[in-house]
Amino acid sequence: MTKIFTIGDSISQGFMSGSAANTRLSYSTLLADALGEPNYRYLRWDERYKTKVDLERIFRALERKFGANIRGLEWLNAFSVINSVLDQAEDFYERGDGMPGKPVGSNFDSLGFHNVAVEGMDVGDAFMVTPRSCLDVIANSTATGDGYLQAVSTPFSRNAYRVLNPLGDEGLDTFGNYTAVDWLKHCASEEGVENLCLWLGANNALGTVLSLNIAQTPNDPERVLQASRKERSQWNLWHPNDFHAEYDMLLNKVVDAMADNKKSDWKVFVGTVPLVTIAPIAKGMGEKRVITDPSRPDKKALYYEFYSYFPLSESAAKGCGKYLPFRDAVFIDKTIVEFNRSIKALVAAKNEALGSERFHIVDIGNDLTEMAWKRNFGEPTYPLPEALQFVYPPIDTKYYDTSTEGDILSGGIFSLDGVHPTVIGQGIIADAFLKEIQNARPNESVTPLNWQNIIASDSLRQKPITLMSELYEHDKLVKFICSVGDIIRFRD
């Protein structure tokens, strides 16, 4: 039996700083340790090769070559450094040992992984995407060649293929049609699953702040559920009715997957969706707007005239057309509020139908809202774990920033891409899940999270990057960061 199985997206897979996976440091791996699961199986990434843009690796390469400042004509060499990091990953995944059909090299048997989270996965992907469908996307990709400043093509499909077909079975005879939910069913019936962490829904909205526009689904659940991946990839915001139908189907499939579970007392811990205006990738600019908080009707929230990528000035954002107006930002947040209402209502309905409390809400969406710095006017109400309350420099949800001398000036919860958590941020998420697991299983033997190790593993804190000010001082780097919005988008 396994103590924990995980279905989720990039955060559950341990992505941080521009989609660079560190699954060994993800909240789900921390939970496995706390629950006493020594054999938690997950895709172990080669530290040198990530399927997308590893911003920390890029920044540290620049720092080694140029120090805290990049002067004048040095920028010509700086972009060669950036390109060399991207080329390493591109060569590995498109032409090397990371290609489809290669085994991932982990020590496991045909039971597969316990963590089948995939960066970019939305609700429907959990029961729609298979290794075969991934190969189809890769084969039909129009991306060619070894382009300059070009990341790995079709990253979602390459990542999903490796997670869902870890043995690299080229014929796909055995597990070729296995989705993430199919792996859950397989593991439950063959091995037994005690606790499932299910956290999906962010990618049904998050693409709006990466592309800085809205492409909504058509309010037609039947069409959305039957749409091809190509059509689905054109949408970045699900209409609440489409989301409700898709999430309902997901929960139905999870219940079915657990029907033959060797562990009779199984439970599912369901994460809610964070609001997009909390992640610092979308920096508020212009006039401040104080409105009733869409997710907390009894409180006020701070919004801004428009939102853009964190390095841009107001004039630069408007000049390149890279921004979301206030109206759109509030609309997206209100849509996510409806997502979370659906999740909670569907969970309650499933528990009633099953006649027991199988599903438990872990309200990460609300936790991050209460943790947000600007939204709460500089007075967050979320009580951080005791081990973090008096760490110095203090941590917050603002974008990570340092001085040229290496002093941390802000941040600590979100990594360099302004979307994914740091290692400490992963620890905070693990703490929230662990509390709910303990509430649901009061007799469960749990080892407290090792905060000393978590803090020590957070490289952004232990070894601050000294060239952060360059993000705000050089137009060329700002243009590159703007392009990262396209490179690290959550879909193929």
Number of C-alpha atoms within 10 A of each C-alpha: 16 22 21 25 27 25 25 28 26 25 29 27 29 26 27 30 22 26 29 27 27 19 23 16 22 26 27 32 26 23 26 21 20 19 21 15 16 11 13 19 22 24 24 15 17 11 10 12 21 27 27 25 26 26 22 19 18 20 18 17 17 21 18 9 14 16 14 19 15 17 11 8 8 12 15 10 14 19 17 14 18 22 17 15 21 27 19 16 23 25 17 17 20 21 11 13 13 22 18 25 18 16 16 20 12 15 9 14 9 12 14 23 24 25 27 27 32 27 26 28 25 24 23 21 22 23 18 19 21 24 28 21 18 22 18 12 18 21 10 9 12 10 12 8 10 14 13 13 19 18 25 24 21 22 27 22 27 23 25 26 26 23 25 29 29 25 20 21 16 14 10 15 8 10 21 18 17 21 25 28 24 21 22 29 24 21 25 25 18 14 15 23 27 20 21 23 24 23 23 27 26 26 22 25 27 26 25 22 27 25 20 20 17 19 16 15 22 14 14 12 19 11 12 21 16 11 12 11 17 11 11 17 14 13 20 23 24 27 23 21 17 21 28 21 18 23 22 20 16 19 20 13 18 20 17 14 19 25 15 16 22 17 19 13 10 19 22 27 22 24 24 26 25 24 24 23 23 24 24 26 25 24 24 26 22 14 11 13 13 13 13 14 19 19 20 13 10 8 11 16 18 16 23 20 15 24 26 27 27 21 25 23 17 16 11 16 20 14 10 11 11 19 27 25 16 19 11 17 27 20 13 21 20 16 20 30 22 20 27 23 16 20 23 20 13 19 22 17 14 19 14 12 10 12 9 10 16 19 25 21 19 24 19 19 21 19 19 20 23 18 22 23 19 19 20 17 12 11 12 18 14 13 11 16 13 9 12 15 11 11 10 8 13 13 22 19 23 21 23 25 22 18 16 17 11 16 15 23 15 17 24 25 24 26 29 25 28 25 26 24 27 31 28 28 25 27 26 22 24 20 20 19 24 24 13 17 23 13 12 17 11 11 8 11 11 16 13 13 19 13 16 9 10 16 20 14 15 19 14 23 21 11 13 20 25 21 22 21 16 18 18 13 13 15 14 14 17 20 15 14 19 21 14 20 19 13 22 22 21 24 23 19
